Amino acid sequence: MHLVFDGPDDAKDVLVLAHGAGGAMDTKFMNTIASGVGARGIRVVRFEFPYMAARRTGQKRGAPDREPVLLESWRSVIEELGGGSSVVIGGKSLGGRIASMVAEAAGVRGLICLGYPFHPPGQPQKVRTKHLATLRTPTLILQGERDHFGNREDVARYELAPEIRIEWMTDGDHSLKPRVSSGATEQGNLDRAIEVASAFIGGLD
């Protein structure tokens, strides 16, 4: 499996990130988060699910892999990096959601979701939160206030475990990007996400 690294080789803390459904591990968003967290002394590791990694061998990228393949990809990466007790895991949207489904069984130190897809856009009744009600892994969700996969109003109705902390990014969309009219900036939200995520990791046992 092809891995990309940011941050110091000898860092005490390791964060493993997976990409979202439509974007690879080296999108501007993923590059910014990885380099920013890495610059704070945390080792950041990125990987791609098989359907996305296929592009590296000249194949056409298809739809996301079925859930069992996504879950096994996460388990394999965690094992390759020394097991759950060695890492914090997470990712953008799909990557973070699948990470949340293996986190507890893998015994990871923590979980960070960058825009959690609480429900499909326009379908708030189709929630993806059942396992989040009983999750015991320390979890940080960085969510845009107007994320169409779950905004403030939507999320307020969900039953979430006390171990889950949500930090709301000002007027952010699913990539934490605000509207110009809000007065917030994309870089400002990303900088805050990096700062909050790094502090969260630093505070884990």
C-alpha positions in Angstrom: 0.0 0.0 0.0 1.3 3.4 -1.0 1.7 5.7 2.0 2.5 9.4 2.1 4.2 11.0 5.2 4.3 14.5 6.8 5.9 15.5 10.0 9.0 14.2 11.9 10.0 10.6 11.6 10.5 10.2 15.3 7.3 11.9 16.4 5.6 10.6 19.6 2.1 10.9 18.0 1.0 9.4 14.7 -2.2 10.5 12.8 -3.4 8.3 9.9 -5.8 9.9 7.4 -7.9 8.5 4.6 -9.5 10.6 1.9 -13.1 11.3 1.0 -15.2 9.5 -1.6 -14.4 11.8 -4.5 -11.0 13.2 -3.7 -7.6 11.5 -3.5 -5.2 11.7 -0.5 -3.3 14.6 -2.2 -6.1 17.1 -2.7 -5.5 20.6 -1.6 -7.6 20.0 1.5 -5.7 16.9 2.5 -2.3 18.4 1.8 -3.1 21.4 3.9 -4.3 19.4 6.9 -1.5 16.9 6.7 1.3 19.5 6.3 -0.2 21.7 9.0 -0.6 19.0 11.6 2.9 17.6 10.6 4.4 21.0 11.2 3.2 20.8 14.8 5.4 17.8 15.5 2.9 15.0 14.7 3.7 12.3 12.2 0.9 12.2 9.6 0.3 9.2 7.3 -2.0 9.1 4.4 -3.3 6.2 2.3 -5.9 5.5 -0.4 -8.6 2.9 -0.7 -8.2 0.5 -3.6 -10.7 2.2 -5.9 -8.7 5.5 -5.6 -5.3 3.9 -5.6 -6.1 2.3 -9.0 -5.4 5.6 -10.7 -1.7 5.2 -9.8 -1.5 2.2 -12.2 -3.3 3.9 -15.0 -6.7 2.4 -14.3 -9.8 4.5 -14.4 -11.1 5.4 -11.0 -14.5 3.8 -10.3 -17.0 4.1 -7.5 -15.9 3.7 -3.9 -15.2 0.1 -2.9 -17.9 -1.8 -1.0 -17.8 -1.4 2.8 -16.0 -4.6 3.6 -13.1 -3.6 1.4 -13.0 -0.1 3.0 -13.0 -1.6 6.5 -10.3 -4.1 5.7 -8.1 -1.3 4.1 -8.3 0.6 7.4 -7.5 -2.5 9.4 -4.5 -3.3 7.2 -3.0 0.1 7.5 -3.4 0.2 11.3 -1.6 -3.2 11.5 1.1 -2.0 9.2 1.8 1.0 11.4 2.1 -1.0 14.6 -1.4 -1.5 15.8 -4.2 0.6 17.2 -2.3 1.6 20.4 0.2 3.4 18.2 -2.1 5.6 16.2 -4.9 8.1 16.0 -7.0 7.6 12.9 -9.5 9.5 10.9 -10.0 11.3 7.6 -12.2 13.4 5.3 -15.8 12.4 5.0 -15.9 8.8 3.9 -12.4 8.2 5.2 -13.4 9.4 8.6 -16.7 7.5 8.7 -15.0 4.2 7.9 -12.3 5.0 10.5 -15.0 5.5 13.1 -16.3 2.0 12.3 -13.0 0.3 13.1 -11.7 2.6 15.8 -13.0 0.8 18.8 -12.2 -2.8 17.8 -8.8 -1.7 16.7 -8.1 0.0 20.0 -6.8 3.2 18.5 -5.8 6.1 20.7 -8.3 8.5 19.1 -10.4 9.4 16.1 -10.6 12.6 14.1 -13.3 13.2 11.4 -12.9 16.1 9.0 -16.5 16.7 8.0 -18.4 13.6 9.1 -21.2 12.5 6.6 -24.0 12.2 9.1 -26.5 11.6 6.3 -26.5 11.9 2.5 -27.2 15.4 1.1 -30.9 16.1 1.1 -31.7 12.9 3.0 -31.5 13.8 6.7 -33.6 10.8 7.5 -30.9 8.4 6.4 -28.6 8.8 9.3 -25.2 7.2 9.7 -24.9 7.6 13.5 -26.0 4.3 15.1 -22.5 3.3 16.1 -21.7 6.8 17.3 -24.1 6.5 20.1 -22.0 4.0 21.9 -18.5 4.8 20.6 -15.9 4.7 23.4 -12.9 6.0 21.5 -12.0 9.6 22.2 -13.3 11.4 19.1 -13.1 14.9 17.6 -15.4 15.9 14.7 -14.5 19.1 12.8 -17.7 20.0 11.1 -18.8 23.0 9.0 -21.8 24.8 10.4 -23.7 24.5 7.1 -22.3 21.1 6.0 -25.0 19.5 3.8 -24.0 16.1 5.2 -24.9 17.3 8.7 -25.3 20.9 9.9 -25.7 22.3 13.4 -29.5 21.8 13.3 -29.2 18.2 12.1 -26.6 17.1 14.5 -28.3 18.6 17.5 -31.0 15.9 17.1 -28.6 13.0 17.2 -27.7 10.8 20.1 -23.9 10.8 20.2 -21.6 9.2 22.8 -20.1 11.6 25.4 -16.6 10.7 24.1 -17.5 12.6 20.9 -16.6 16.3 20.8 -17.7 18.4 17.9 -16.0 21.7 16.9 -18.0 23.8 14.5 -16.1 25.7 11.8 -17.6 29.1 11.1 -20.1 29.0 8.2 -18.1 26.0 6.8 -19.3 23.6 4.1 -18.3 20.0 3.9 -14.7 21.0 3.2 -15.0 23.7 6.0 -15.1 26.5 3.4 -17.2 29.5 4.4 -19.1 31.9 2.2 -17.4 35.3 1.5 -20.4 37.0 3.1 -19.8 35.3 6.4 -16.6 37.2 7.2 -14.7 34.0 7.8 -12.1 32.6 5.5 -11.3 29.2 4.2 -7.7 29.4 5.4 -8.9 30.6 8.8 -11.1 27.6 9.2 -8.4 25.2 8.1 -5.8 26.8 10.4 -8.3 26.4 13.3 -9.0 22.8 12.3 -5.3 22.1 12.3 -4.8 23.8 15.7 -7.7 22.0 17.3 -6.8 18.6 15.9 -3.2 18.9 17.0 -4.2 19.9 20.5 -6.6 17.0 20.7 -3.9 14.5 19.7 -1.5 16.1 22.2 -4.0 15.7 25.0 -4.6 11.9 24.5 -3.1 9.4 26.9 
